[in-house]
Amino acid sequence: PLEASAEKEILEYQSVKSIFVLPVIIKQLLVGFIGFDNVLSTENWSMDDIDLLSTTVSVFSYALDRQLSEKELNKSYLNLRSYFDLNSDYVIILNEQGEIVEVNNMVKEKLGYQNKDIIGKHVLMLHPYDVREKATQNFEALLENIISSFSLPILAKNGKKILVETTMTKGIWNDEPAFFSIGKDISEKVFSEEKFEKIFLNIPTIATLTDLATNEYTEVNSVFYEKLGFTINEVIGSNAAKLLGMEPNICSQLSSGFSEKGYLRDVETVIYLKDGTPISVLLSATSLYLLDKKYRLTLITDITETKKNEKQLIEAKLKAEESDRLKSAFLATMNHELRTPLNHIIGFSEMLPDMTENASIKEFSKLIHKSGLNLLNIIEDVFDLALMDQSEIRLREESVYVRDIYLALKKQLQESLSVSDKANDIQLEYKINSNAVTKKIITDKSKVMQVVCNLINNAIKFTHKGKISLDFVFESDNMLSILIKDTGVGIPDDKQGIIFEFFRQVDDSHTRIYEGIGIGLAISQKIANAMGGEICLKSEPGVGSEFKFTFPIKVHNDQLIDAEEDTTPSIAPVLLGKKILIVEDDVVGMEMIVNMLLPTQCEIVKAVNGYEGARIIVEDPTIDLVLMDLKMPVMDGFEATKFIRQELPQLPIIALTAYSMRKDKEKALGVGCNDIVTKPINIVMLLKKIEGLLMK
């Protein structure tokens, strides 16, 4: 036909005159053709030819189909055998009599058997004698679908017992009914679970296992029963949250937290004992699998006593803080109450010699003044000791020229000697390198002054004749030493250690001739240590002593001052005609300050409380400077200073206070005071501060 023109062309090219073909179809799939052709002449094919070709095609198709089926079957067998032998479980095939007909390689490799050892033998031979009856019962129960699996040990060839979990299914093997037994080695799993159970039951805190699906307890340890008071019947199968009386919102939070993270860590909450007693606990939880089931392991730590102790500690802390506050208030009050009369005694006794020609009065005044200063030193040492007992020493570093410290100590040495009765018997010497005196350093000047002044006072006290020297020595760029040397009585070797202990003295007998309470050097050493320094002593009885105070410093980078410059202000007549307001509620104290200022010929205005002082400032804008007491009735000095600062921010204000606590001084500066003078008032110090502010 016309549509076969292409095939006709191919056949003609091969000289084919006539052709007859039939298709080869296997399982409805065309796999080829079989046919006859004639290249000599045109052939009219007979029915015999057609029958012959049809028979040939049928035989060929059958043979080819069988060959392919055998190939597929062999492939399936190899796949099955490979799976069978590579299976990690023990696979044993049994006939209907329970005899072993085949085993996989795992049985041979792990149990050590060869085919000759077990093929044809009853499966019970693999179980120890003492469990064979149980194994028989279990096999029967498996076949009747009563159980899905059982766990019993089997024996390796060497006699070792291996615990396996066995399942069984029916099937066909070698065209015969068979049973396929699959055993999973659970030795390690059971060992781990037994180990976990041992740890779980013996853990010293409350431990629980909860079924995550039902949120019910499946196991708790003995501590749970002991601590909470429940019985096993009350616990196992009960809802965890309900049993322990946990609030629903807490349960919800715990549940959501566990769901998000998969664990809980030290969650604090409250649970209830069986008798209704609440206890505080910490909950920690994590999830785990046991026997292929998911559980939540929870550890509960009773922190009731800890919370109670914490509460007691907080209460004790608050009580201690209140005690410290009361102690601080008491110290501040005592400080003020002691300094106020001392202010009168020292102030008036200092002025009295210049107000009389009577030699006896002059001498008595000096003795009163000296005793007042000694009493002031004792009071300051006692308060320093109290404050040190209360808290650590706080340092306040500042930039200061070495020359300023040197001149201040030099003046202190001169003044301390002048008020003693030894001025004519003791020579003073001063040594400092000209390069050192010009340096600007960073240190706590007040602490340096306190330590060295104590050493100066001791040198004067224990030296009757000879000399006392003040030396400044730079040990290095960041270490300064101040030495106080004297030719006094000296200190025996066996006493040199104890003088730095509180309440200890070289002579602490009732017949001692030197005054003091034995805390000055101990305080000085403690301050030195707080500064990172120390006080060292060299002494020889009858020769004298050398106290060396060494402490770290930082050298400031600012321009150095001229070594010849005198930084000590002089008493110049700058107060002449100036109007000074004195705000002081103490009548005696007011009279003393007035007498101190009289020689300066300044104009004095008085106020007896802060309110009156503030009113005078508002009404009289010609006031040049204010001397402000801090503790007063109606309105104290702090409030008055704040008010004045709002009206006259530039007006100089000097605080006068019997409070020597640092916090009081800081508070005074904080409200706007330009400077502070601590009572008892030193006349020279007061005049210098007044002049310094008026000259600005």
Secondary structure, 3 states (H helix, E strand, C coil): CHHHHHHHHHHHHCCCCEEEEEEEEECCEEEEEEEEEECCCCCCCCHHHHHHHHHHHHHHHHHHHHHHHHHHHHHHHHHHHHHHHHCCCEEEEECCCCEEEEECHHHHHHHCCCHHHHCCCEHHHHCCHHHHHHHHHHHHHHHCCCCCCEEEEEECCCCCEEEEEEEEEEEEECCEEEEEEEEEECHHHHHHHHHHHHHHHHCCCEEEEEECCCCEEEEECHHHHHHHCCCHHHHCCCEHHHHCCCCHHHHHHHHHHHHHHCEEEEEEEEEECCCCCEEEEEEEEEEEEECCEEEEEEEEEECHHHHHHHHHHHHHHHHHHHHHHHHHHHHHHHHHHHHHHHHHHHHHHHHHHHHCCCHHHHHHHHHHHHHHHHHHHHHHHHHHHHHHHHCCCCCCCEEEEHHHHHHHHHHHHHHHHHCCCCCCCEEEEEEECHHHHCCEEEECHHHHHHHHHHHHHHHHHHCCCEEEEEEEEEEECCEEEEEEEECCCCCCHHHCCHHHCCCCCCCCCCCCCCCCCCCHHHHHHHHHHHCCCEEEEEEECCCEEEEEEEEECEECCCCCCCCCCCCCCCCCHHHCCCEEEEECCCHHHHHHHHHHHHHHCCEEEEECCHHHHHHHHHHCCCCCEEEEECCCCCCCHHHHHHHHHHHCCCCCEEEEECCCCHHHHHHHHHHCCCEEEECCCCHHHHHHHHHHHHCC
